[in-house]
């Protein structure tokens, strides 16, 4: 339900339980971000669902992760159940109707939706280091790897590309240490081991092409509704670091690719980040600072980011201060830590003289929340105790058959089905190494021929040939001289790896013609 450019969230009530007024989220200020919090089972998912419905009906594309599988029900029309009809009656929602919404399913593993992929070059070293759980020294080596690849115009598309580059770095460690800083071979080995772990967790399929196009997350239908992109995250949550890193990468891609648009009548995209605490758990300070910077700036790109978590204390203060639209469901306060969390949650709201927010938070019923949204000029409204409206789509997940049918009819069907393995760092390094090895073999053969010719010339000129034993083999002294000559002959040549890398550099640099540029979170900037 949309009224005067605002989404209907629910109806607030007075302390005597009488209805007060409708609570709305202003579309013009929806890109000022938001927060949905509450204990398990208090109604966070339904709040996320009804906001998603509202944005879609307003023509705003939405991206959200489906941690429990329940959000897939957005693709189906809701059913008239007694408790839904009663809630609609309680809040005075006379025109309550059921409808389905345009949904596109995505999955990092390609099982419950279209395959989501990106490349290592696009993700960048900062997020990849977090994904691999590297220490500072190992992260430094990884940064050198990406810097080397960027400087030499070398794209890292999949895991084997990075493995090949790390192997090359190990062979060139002395040279690279002088140019880039210390390249630790034990750190290279540690990164290789972590890449193996990532591969076993399904990362091999994630780092590949075709990479996800941001434009496919920003679709609208012919009737003007925003498409809802749902990421299947139930299996993904078994690898929480992969889950949070992927969503961070996606945010950074949106930030880097979208142009500045300033204030708009409605967002270009709304991004829901469920289980948001995973983004910040054990995250290094530099990453948190960059996330804070990105959240501050991405609203100018027309993107609203809504964090969904159990408690506001899960979100760093610098990020929390940017979240203007808030929906707080019930919290429990059985322990001192939980009691402190309730006080923090209450203090984030603009006070309402009609009640004490700290006392109300622990007594909210299921589907009830404290709501505060931004009004004109970005001023937050007084917090209100609100009965959240019932959803128009289905409560609960789709069946496997229903999901498969929607995937089949999707507007992006067939675009991401097959992996493309184009020529990249691995293939180019391998090809250049083979060519260098061939050249080295030819040069060795030429030297052997020249040495044989020299022996024949000396023999004809009366010079003495090397001493031989009785069995016609060179003596120890003559063999030693021969090895010494061969060693001196090869010392002036490039090694196989050096020749390979220089060959690759010339090949790729000539095709790209420019250096690669990275953004706030290290993701690759495009279109420059």
GITA-V867733 format. One record per backbone hydrogen bond with DSSP energy under -1.0 kcal/mol. CO is the residue of the C=O (numbers start at 1). NH is the residue of the N-H. If there is no record, write none. Layout:
BEGIN
co->CO nh->NH
co->CO nh->NH
END
This chain:
BEGIN
co->1 nh->8
co->5 nh->27
co->6 nh->3
co->7 nh->25
co->9 nh->389
co->10 nh->23
co->11 nh->387
co->12 nh->20
co->14 nh->17
co->18 nh->14
co->21 nh->12
co->23 nh->9
co->23 nh->10
co->25 nh->7
co->26 nh->29
co->27 nh->30
co->29 nh->32
co->32 nh->324
co->33 nh->325
co->34 nh->307
co->35 nh->327
co->36 nh->309
co->37 nh->329
co->39 nh->42
co->42 nh->367
co->43 nh->47
co->44 nh->48
co->45 nh->49
co->46 nh->50
co->47 nh->51
co->48 nh->52
co->49 nh->53
co->50 nh->54
co->51 nh->55
co->52 nh->56
co->53 nh->57
co->54 nh->58
co->55 nh->60
co->56 nh->59
co->56 nh->226
co->61 nh->270
co->62 nh->229
co->63 nh->272
co->64 nh->231
co->66 nh->233
co->70 nh->73
co->71 nh->74
co->72 nh->75
co->73 nh->76
co->73 nh->394
co->74 nh->101
co->76 nh->394
co->79 nh->81
co->81 nh->85
co->82 nh->86
co->83 nh->87
co->84 nh->88
co->85 nh->89
co->86 nh->90
co->87 nh->91
co->88 nh->93
co->92 nh->94
co->102 nh->228
co->104 nh->230
co->105 nh->114
co->106 nh->232
co->107 nh->116
co->114 nh->107
co->117 nh->212
co->118 nh->208
co->119 nh->123
co->120 nh->124
co->122 nh->524
co->124 nh->128
co->125 nh->129
co->126 nh->130
co->127 nh->131
co->128 nh->132
co->129 nh->134
co->135 nh->139
co->136 nh->140
co->137 nh->141
co->138 nh->142
co->139 nh->143
co->140 nh->144
co->141 nh->145
co->142 nh->146
co->143 nh->147
co->144 nh->148
co->145 nh->149
co->146 nh->150
co->147 nh->151
co->148 nh->152
co->149 nh->154
co->150 nh->153
co->155 nh->425
co->156 nh->121
co->158 nh->162
co->159 nh->163
co->160 nh->164
co->161 nh->165
co->162 nh->166
co->163 nh->167
co->164 nh->168
co->165 nh->169
co->166 nh->170
co->167 nh->171
co->168 nh->172
co->172 nh->176
co->173 nh->177
co->174 nh->178
co->175 nh->179
co->176 nh->180
co->177 nh->181
co->184 nh->188
co->185 nh->189
co->186 nh->190
co->187 nh->191
co->188 nh->192
co->189 nh->193
co->190 nh->194
co->191 nh->195
co->192 nh->196
co->193 nh->197
co->194 nh->198
co->195 nh->199
co->196 nh->200
co->197 nh->201
co->198 nh->203
co->199 nh->202
co->203 nh->207
co->206 nh->118
co->206 nh->208
co->209 nh->420
co->213 nh->216
co->214 nh->217
co->215 nh->218
co->219 nh->227
co->221 nh->224
co->225 nh->221
co->227 nh->62
co->228 nh->104
co->229 nh->64
co->230 nh->106
co->231 nh->66
co->233 nh->237
co->235 nh->238
co->236 nh->239
co->239 nh->243
co->240 nh->244
co->241 nh->245
co->242 nh->246
co->243 nh->247
co->244 nh->248
co->245 nh->249
co->246 nh->250
co->247 nh->251
co->248 nh->252
co->249 nh->253
co->250 nh->254
co->251 nh->255
co->252 nh->256
co->253 nh->257
co->254 nh->258
co->269 nh->304
co->270 nh->63
co->271 nh->306
co->273 nh->308
co->275 nh->278
co->276 nh->279
co->277 nh->281
co->280 nh->283
co->284 nh->288
co->285 nh->289
co->286 nh->290
co->287 nh->291
co->288 nh->292
co->289 nh->293
co->290 nh->294
co->291 nh->295
co->292 nh->296
co->293 nh->297
co->294 nh->298
co->297 nh->300
co->298 nh->301
co->298 nh->303
co->299 nh->302
co->300 nh->261
co->300 nh->262
co->302 nh->268
co->302 nh->269
co->304 nh->271
co->305 nh->34
co->306 nh->273
co->307 nh->36
co->308 nh->276
co->311 nh->314
co->312 nh->315
co->316 nh->320
co->317 nh->321
co->319 nh->322
co->320 nh->323
co->325 nh->35
co->326 nh->372
co->327 nh->37
co->328 nh->370
co->330 nh->39
co->335 nh->339
co->336 nh->340
co->337 nh->341
co->338 nh->342
co->339 nh->343
co->340 nh->344
co->341 nh->345
co->342 nh->346
co->343 nh->347
co->346 nh->349
co->350 nh->383
co->352 nh->355
co->356 nh->360
co->357 nh->361
co->360 nh->363
co->361 nh->331
co->365 nh->368
co->367 nh->388
co->369 nh->386
co->370 nh->328
co->371 nh->384
co->372 nh->326
co->373 nh->381
co->375 nh->378
co->376 nh->379
co->379 nh->375
co->384 nh->371
co->385 nh->13
co->386 nh->369
co->387 nh->11
co->392 nh->78
co->392 nh->99
co->399 nh->403
co->400 nh->404
co->401 nh->405
co->402 nh->406
co->403 nh->407
co->404 nh->408
co->405 nh->409
co->407 nh->410
co->410 nh->413
co->412 nh->415
co->424 nh->428
co->425 nh->429
co->426 nh->430
co->427 nh->431
co->428 nh->432
co->429 nh->433
co->430 nh->434
co->431 nh->435
co->432 nh->436
co->433 nh->437
co->434 nh->438
co->435 nh->439
co->436 nh->440
co->437 nh->441
co->438 nh->442
co->439 nh->443
co->440 nh->444
co->441 nh->445
co->442 nh->446
co->443 nh->447
co->444 nh->448
co->445 nh->449
co->446 nh->450
co->447 nh->451
co->448 nh->452
co->449 nh->453
co->450 nh->454
co->451 nh->455
co->452 nh->456
co->453 nh->457
co->454 nh->458
co->455 nh->459
co->456 nh->460
co->457 nh->461
co->458 nh->463
co->467 nh->475
co->469 nh->472
co->473 nh->469
co->475 nh->479
co->476 nh->480
co->477 nh->481
co->478 nh->482
co->479 nh->483
co->480 nh->484
co->481 nh->485
co->482 nh->486
co->483 nh->487
co->484 nh->488
co->485 nh->489
co->486 nh->490
co->487 nh->491
co->490 nh->493
co->495 nh->499
co->496 nh->500
co->497 nh->501
co->498 nh->502
co->499 nh->503
co->500 nh->504
co->501 nh->505
co->502 nh->506
co->503 nh->507
co->504 nh->508
co->505 nh->509
co->506 nh->510
co->508 nh->512
co->509 nh->513
co->517 nh->525
co->519 nh->522
co->523 nh->519
END
